[in-house]
C-alpha cells in the first residue's frame, strides 16, 4: 500500500520519478533499527535525511565518472560504518546505498530526488508507525499460541514431524524477537525460557514414542523409552503450571 501511494503521487511526473518514489517508500518502510519504537522512528528519520542529501548529490554527479566513483566509495564506507551504531537490523543501510547508486546512474534531476525521498519518508512513516504500527508483544503472543497448539497435538499422540518443526520455528521466532527488542525481556523473558524447556521435553517425548513404536532397540530398551515418556510428560506438566503463572 505504501508503494501504491508513492506511485500514485508521482504518476503524472516525468521520467522515473514514480519508480524512485516507490523504491524510497519500500526501502524506508524497512529502514528501522531494532529496539524501542522511538529508536525505530529515529533510525528511519536519519536514513531519510541522509537520502535527501545524498541522492540529489548523486544526481548532480551523473555523467561525471570520477565524481561518481568518489561519492559511491565514500557512501559505501559511511553505510558500512553506520552499522556499528545499530542494534540488529543493520542490513537496511544497504537500501540507502542502492538509492544513491541509482541516483548517480539515472539522468540528473536533483529536485526530483529530494521530492521522492521526502515523499517516500512521509508515506513510510505514516504507514509504519500509524496505519500498521509494530506490535512486538502481539507477535510474541501469536508465537506462543502457535507453540501451544502444536505442543498439545504432540502430547496427545500426534507424532507428525511438522508439529515439531512448527514448535521449533515458534521458539526461534520468540527468541529472535526478544533479542531484537530487549525492552520487552523483563516481562516476557521467562516465557521464552519456558518455551525452550518445553521444546526439549517435547522432542524427548516424541523421539521416545517413535522409537518405541518402531521397535528400535532391544527389549531391554523399552522400559527406558517408557521412562523417558513419563519424565517428559511430568516435566511438561510442571512447565505448563509455570507458564500459566508467568503469563
Phi, psi and omega per residue, in radians:
X1 nan -0.663 3.107
X2 -1.106 -0.745 3.115
X3 -1.140 -0.691 3.123
X4 -1.081 -0.741 3.107
X5 -1.120 -0.715 -3.138
X6 -1.110 -0.777 3.134
X7 -1.105 -0.771 -3.140
X8 -1.087 -0.624 -3.102
X9 -1.156 -0.506 -3.096
X10 -2.040 0.393 -3.065
X11 -1.049 -0.677 -3.090
X12 -1.635 0.118 3.136
X13 -1.413 2.705 -3.125
X14 -1.384 2.810 3.048
X15 1.196 -2.459 -3.035
X16 -1.842 0.457 -3.084
X17 -1.033 -0.749 -3.124
X18 -1.099 -0.689 3.124
X19 -1.116 -0.821 -3.117
X20 -1.147 -0.703 3.108
X21 -1.098 -0.734 3.120
X22 -1.088 -0.774 3.127
X23 -1.144 -0.687 3.120
X24 -1.074 -0.803 3.132
X25 -1.113 -0.780 -3.124
X26 -1.109 -0.775 -3.124
X27 -1.176 -0.783 -3.078
X28 -1.217 -0.456 3.040
X29 -1.031 -0.472 -3.120
X30 -1.806 -0.021 -3.073
X31 -1.507 1.084 3.126
X32 -2.284 2.287 3.066
X33 -1.286 2.775 3.062
X34 -1.331 2.756 -3.121
X35 2.148 -2.673 -3.090
X36 -1.168 2.853 3.108
X37 -1.078 -0.655 3.106
X38 -1.058 -0.751 3.116
X39 -1.139 -0.663 3.099
X40 -1.105 -0.759 3.136
X41 -1.126 -0.745 -3.125
X42 -1.129 -0.705 -3.121
X43 -1.171 -0.697 3.095
X44 -1.148 -0.743 -3.127
X45 -1.120 -0.746 3.130
X46 -1.121 -0.708 3.110
X47 -1.107 -0.787 3.139
X48 -1.109 -0.706 3.126
X49 -1.090 -0.732 3.114
X50 -1.119 -0.697 3.136
X51 -1.154 -0.646 -3.127
X52 -1.203 -0.279 3.060
X53 -1.675 -0.791 -2.989
X54 -1.389 -0.637 -3.127
X55 -1.169 -0.725 3.046
X56 -1.096 -0.641 3.107
X57 -1.121 -0.738 3.081
X58 -1.088 -0.655 3.120
X59 -1.144 -0.696 3.106
X60 -1.080 -0.620 -3.079
X61 -1.503 0.066 3.113
X62 -1.003 2.221 -3.123
X63 1.604 -0.195 3.107
X64 -1.806 1.641 -2.944
X65 -1.091 -0.718 -3.132
X66 -1.162 -0.786 3.108
X67 -1.094 -0.702 3.087
X68 -1.063 -0.789 -3.109
X69 -1.081 -0.783 -3.135
X70 -1.098 -0.777 -3.131
X71 -1.076 -0.827 -3.071
X72 -1.180 -0.679 3.098
X73 -1.122 -0.806 3.136
X74 -1.118 -0.712 -3.124
X75 -1.202 -0.675 3.079
X76 -1.068 -0.735 3.113
X77 -1.131 -0.722 -3.141
X78 -1.140 -0.727 3.127
X79 -1.099 -0.758 3.123
X80 -1.143 -0.722 -3.124
X81 -1.164 -0.621 -3.097
X82 -1.109 -0.423 -3.071
X83 -1.145 -0.415 -3.124
X84 -1.232 -0.277 3.126
X85 -1.645 -0.005 -3.114
X86 -1.762 2.643 -3.072
X87 -1.401 -0.817 -3.048
X88 -2.551 -0.845 -3.023
X89 -1.535 0.989 -3.078
X90 -1.336 -0.214 -3.086
X91 -1.139 -0.385 -3.101
X92 -1.136 -0.316 3.116
X93 -1.099 -0.405 3.091
X94 -1.137 -0.503 3.091
X95 -1.101 -0.701 3.135
X96 -1.096 -0.704 3.099
X97 -1.109 -0.718 -3.117
X98 -1.062 -0.761 -3.128
X99 -1.146 -0.701 3.097
X100 -1.164 -0.674 3.086
X101 -1.047 -0.767 3.110
X102 -1.133 -0.653 -3.137
X103 -1.094 -0.620 3.123
X104 -1.346 -0.463 -3.065
X105 -1.486 -0.497 -3.087
X106 -1.558 2.784 3.115
X107 -0.935 2.400 -3.003
X108 -1.113 2.279 3.044
X109 -2.760 1.367 -3.055
X110 -1.004 -0.711 -3.125
X111 -1.089 -0.721 3.110
X112 -1.070 -0.675 3.140
X113 -1.152 -0.685 3.097
X114 -1.129 -0.787 -3.085
X115 -1.165 -0.766 -3.113
X116 -1.194 -0.670 3.094
X117 -1.156 -0.747 3.116
X118 -1.138 -0.751 3.123
X119 -1.165 -0.714 3.104
X120 -1.053 -0.697 3.116
X121 -1.143 -0.805 -3.132
X122 -1.059 -0.772 -3.131
X123 -1.156 -0.827 -3.118
X124 -1.102 -0.711 -3.108
X125 -1.105 -0.773 -3.124
X126 -1.140 -0.818 -3.101
X127 -1.202 -0.736 -3.038
X128 -1.247 -0.632 -2.999
X129 -1.976 -0.157 -3.109
X130 -2.193 -0.732 3.129
X131 -1.335 -0.927 3.076
X132 -2.241 1.334 -3.111
X133 -1.176 2.615 3.130
X134 -1.137 2.442 3.124
X135 -2.363 1.469 -3.082
X136 -1.143 -0.603 -3.139
X137 -1.130 -0.751 3.107
X138 -1.111 -0.703 3.110
X139 -1.093 -0.710 3.109
X140 -1.133 -0.717 3.112
X141 -1.126 -0.636 3.082
X142 -1.109 -0.719 3.117
X143 -1.093 -0.721 3.107
X144 -1.123 -0.695 3.131
X145 -1.090 -0.770 3.107
X146 -1.097 -0.756 3.135
X147 -1.016 -0.859 -3.064
X148 -1.164 -0.640 -3.134
X149 -1.113 -0.817 -3.133
X150 -1.294 -0.593 3.104
X151 -1.101 -0.693 3.118
X152 -1.088 -0.679 3.131
X153 -1.149 -0.701 3.095
X154 -1.129 -0.776 -3.138
X155 -1.130 -0.494 3.129
X156 -1.450 -0.010 3.039
X157 1.936 0.033 3.109
X158 -1.514 1.866 -3.032
X159 -1.680 0.359 3.121
X160 -1.032 2.368 -3.119
X161 -1.109 -0.475 -3.097
X162 -1.124 -0.495 3.098
X163 -1.214 -0.727 3.110
X164 -1.121 -0.720 3.126
X165 -1.122 -0.716 3.109
X166 -1.122 -0.686 3.111
X167 -1.122 -0.801 3.135
X168 -1.095 -0.729 -3.130
X169 -1.131 -0.695 -3.131
X170 -1.198 -0.624 3.093
X171 -1.187 -0.756 3.121
X172 -1.084 -0.712 3.115
X173 -1.085 -0.803 -3.141
X174 -1.089 -0.718 3.129
X175 -1.109 -0.819 -3.137
X176 -1.105 -0.684 3.140
X177 -1.113 -0.719 3.139
X178 -1.189 -0.625 3.115
X179 -1.154 -0.717 -3.095
X180 -1.362 -0.376 -3.106
X181 -2.281 1.282 -3.090
X182 -1.108 -0.254 -3.135
X183 -1.173 -0.360 3.115
X184 -1.689 -0.017 -3.099
X185 -1.059 -0.741 -3.131
X186 -1.016 -0.559 -3.098
X187 -1.558 -0.520 -2.987
X188 -2.180 0.029 3.132
X189 -1.083 -0.678 3.139
X190 -1.119 -0.668 3.136
X191 -1.121 -0.772 3.137
X192 -1.116 -0.681 3.089
X193 -1.067 -0.738 3.111
X194 -1.150 -0.602 3.092
X195 -1.085 -0.705 3.109
X196 -1.117 -0.759 3.134
X197 -1.113 -0.733 3.129
X198 -1.136 -0.659 3.123
X199 -1.034 -0.785 -3.142
X200 -1.109 -0.720 3.137
X201 -1.173 -0.683 3.120
X202 -1.149 -0.677 3.095
X203 -1.139 -0.720 3.077
X204 -1.083 -0.775 -3.118
X205 -1.067 -0.860 -3.108
X206 -1.123 -0.770 -3.104
X207 -1.076 -0.787 3.137
X208 -1.122 -0.692 -3.113
X209 -1.206 -0.711 3.131
X210 -1.153 -0.762 3.136
X211 -1.124 -0.702 3.139
X212 -1.137 -0.751 -3.122
X213 -1.186 -0.542 -3.114
X214 -1.505 -0.093 -3.098
X215 1.167 0.537 -3.097
X216 -1.334 1.887 -3.131
X217 1.975 3.106 -3.113
X218 -1.424 3.014 3.107
X219 -1.069 -0.555 -3.128
X220 -1.152 -0.385 -3.127
X221 -1.387 -0.341 -3.064
X222 -1.031 -0.790 3.086
X223 -1.062 -0.541 3.118
X224 -1.163 -0.764 3.114
X225 -1.073 -0.715 3.132
X226 -1.154 -0.698 3.134
X227 -1.135 -0.692 3.121
X228 -1.108 -0.715 3.113
X229 -1.093 -0.769 3.128
X230 -1.115 -0.732 3.129
X231 -1.111 -0.771 -3.131
X232 -1.099 -0.768 3.128
X233 -1.140 -0.664 3.098
X234 -1.120 -0.781 -3.137
X235 -1.150 -0.674 3.114
X236 -1.114 -0.634 3.090
X237 -1.131 -0.714 3.104
X238 -1.141 -0.746 3.128
X239 -1.113 -0.686 3.134
X240 -1.049 -0.753 3.114
X241 -1.145 -0.730 3.119
X242 -1.152 -0.634 3.128
X243 -1.115 -0.784 3.126
X244 -1.102 -0.630 3.137
X245 -1.234 -0.509 -3.084
X246 -1.502 -0.222 -3.079
X247 -1.221 nan nan
